[in-house]
Amino acid sequence: MAEEIDAPAEEATPTYLKAGDPALADYSPAWLRNLADDVTLEGSMMDGAVQGADAVRTLLVYIRSLYEDQEFCFARPISENVFLEDYTARVQGQPIGNLVQITFNADGQTQHIVGNYRPRGSLLLLSRLIGDQFAGTPYGHHFAHDEE
């Protein structure tokens, strides 16, 4: 027998609205400086995946240039070859959060990166900005564009 619930669900504060960890104020991702030649990038702001150190580095550097007030909440290894980051930022004044999983290969290089952005509105804004910036490039089609 299913239990009926009369009370409305309580709203929780989304993590993308919370402040970062002050202990991570000077954090800089070392994994970004050690990309494997065949590294892949995928995530909630894109369709498919992009492969190659130059392409991934170009995209990530551009994405980071769009951030205002980036603050890390969590950044540490969770296993021998997996590292997690959780951070918040603003893109054109809109709050955005990202949970990033970085996987390393046997040589300790960054092999695979998955970014999971939230909320949906900010994710779509970020995807459009990236798509417009890289329209006409081999990886621009992975992202939204203003005309969509």
C-alpha positions as CSV (number, residue, x, y, z in Angstrom):
1,M,0.0,0.0,0.0
2,A,1.4,3.4,-1.0
3,E,1.6,6.1,1.6
4,E,0.0,9.4,0.7
5,I,2.0,12.5,1.3
6,D,0.1,15.7,1.9
7,A,2.9,18.0,2.9
8,P,4.8,19.8,0.0
9,A,8.5,18.8,-0.3
10,E,10.9,21.2,1.4
11,E,13.2,23.2,-0.9
12,A,16.9,22.5,-0.3
13,T,19.7,24.9,-1.1
14,P,21.3,23.8,-4.4
15,T,25.1,23.2,-4.0
16,Y,25.8,25.6,-6.9
17,L,24.6,28.5,-4.6
18,K,26.9,27.6,-1.7
19,A,30.4,29.1,-1.1
20,G,33.6,27.2,-1.8
21,D,36.0,25.8,0.7
22,P,38.5,28.5,1.9
23,A,41.2,25.9,2.1
24,L,41.0,25.5,-1.7
25,A,41.3,29.2,-2.4
26,D,44.6,28.8,-4.1
27,Y,43.8,25.4,-5.8
28,S,44.9,25.0,-9.4
29,P,44.2,21.8,-11.3
30,A,47.5,20.0,-12.0
31,W,45.7,17.5,-14.1
32,L,45.1,20.2,-16.8
33,R,48.8,20.5,-17.3
34,N,49.3,16.7,-17.9
35,L,46.8,15.7,-20.7
36,A,47.3,12.4,-22.6
37,D,47.6,12.9,-26.3
38,D,44.3,11.0,-26.8
39,V,42.5,12.6,-23.8
40,T,38.7,12.8,-24.1
41,L,36.2,15.4,-22.8
42,E,32.5,14.9,-22.4
43,G,29.8,16.4,-20.3
44,S,26.3,17.6,-19.7
45,M,26.9,20.8,-21.7
46,M,27.8,18.9,-24.9
47,D,26.7,16.0,-27.2
48,G,29.3,13.3,-27.8
49,A,32.9,13.7,-26.8
50,V,36.0,15.6,-28.0
51,Q,39.4,13.8,-28.2
52,G,42.9,15.2,-28.3
53,A,45.1,17.2,-26.0
54,D,45.0,20.4,-28.1
55,A,41.2,20.4,-28.5
56,V,40.5,19.5,-24.9
57,R,42.9,22.1,-23.6
58,T,41.5,24.8,-25.9
59,L,38.0,24.1,-24.8
60,L,38.8,23.9,-21.1
61,V,40.8,27.1,-21.1
62,Y,38.0,28.9,-22.9
63,I,35.4,27.6,-20.5
64,R,37.4,28.7,-17.5
65,S,37.7,32.2,-19.1
66,L,33.9,32.5,-19.0
67,Y,33.8,31.9,-15.2
68,E,33.4,34.7,-12.7
69,D,34.1,34.0,-9.1
70,Q,35.1,30.3,-9.4
71,E,35.3,28.6,-6.0
72,F,36.2,25.0,-5.3
73,C,34.2,23.1,-2.8
74,F,36.0,19.8,-3.2
75,A,39.1,18.7,-5.1
76,R,40.9,15.4,-4.3
77,P,41.5,11.9,-5.4
78,I,38.8,9.3,-4.7
79,S,40.9,6.3,-5.9
80,E,44.3,5.6,-7.4
81,N,43.3,6.8,-10.9
82,V,40.2,9.0,-10.3
83,F,40.1,12.6,-9.1
84,L,36.9,14.7,-8.4
85,E,36.4,18.4,-8.4
86,D,33.2,20.2,-7.3
87,Y,33.1,23.9,-7.9
88,T,30.8,26.8,-8.3
89,A,31.1,29.9,-10.5
90,R,29.1,32.4,-12.4
91,V,28.7,32.7,-16.1
92,Q,27.3,36.1,-17.2
93,G,26.1,36.5,-13.7
94,Q,24.3,33.2,-13.6
95,P,25.3,30.7,-10.9
96,I,26.7,27.4,-12.2
97,G,28.1,24.3,-10.5
98,N,30.2,21.5,-11.9
99,L,31.1,18.1,-10.6
100,V,34.1,16.9,-12.6
101,Q,35.5,13.4,-12.8
102,I,39.1,13.1,-14.0
103,T,40.5,9.7,-14.8
104,F,44.2,9.0,-15.2
105,N,45.9,6.5,-17.4
106,A,48.7,4.1,-16.2
107,D,51.3,6.8,-16.9
108,G,49.5,9.2,-14.6
109,Q,48.3,11.4,-17.4
110,T,44.7,12.8,-17.7
111,Q,42.9,10.4,-19.9
112,H,39.2,11.2,-19.5
113,I,37.3,14.2,-18.2
114,V,33.6,14.4,-17.5
115,G,31.9,17.6,-16.5
116,N,28.4,17.6,-15.0
117,Y,27.0,21.1,-14.9
118,R,23.9,22.4,-13.1
119,P,21.4,24.0,-13.1
120,R,20.0,23.4,-16.6
121,G,19.5,27.1,-17.5
122,S,23.2,27.9,-16.7
123,L,24.3,24.8,-18.5
124,L,22.5,25.8,-21.7
125,L,23.9,29.3,-21.5
126,L,27.4,27.9,-21.1
127,S,26.9,25.4,-24.0
128,R,25.6,28.2,-26.3
129,L,28.6,30.5,-25.5
130,I,31.0,27.6,-26.2
131,G,29.1,26.6,-29.4
132,D,29.1,30.2,-30.7
133,Q,32.8,30.6,-30.0
134,F,33.8,27.4,-31.7
135,A,31.2,27.4,-34.5
136,G,32.9,26.1,-37.7
137,T,35.6,24.2,-35.9
138,P,35.8,20.4,-35.7
139,Y,34.3,20.4,-32.2
140,G,31.9,23.3,-32.3
141,H,29.0,21.0,-33.3
142,H,29.1,19.3,-29.9
143,F,27.6,22.4,-28.3
144,A,24.5,24.5,-28.5
145,H,24.3,27.6,-30.7
146,D,22.2,30.8,-30.4
147,E,20.0,29.8,-33.3
148,E,18.9,26.6,-31.5
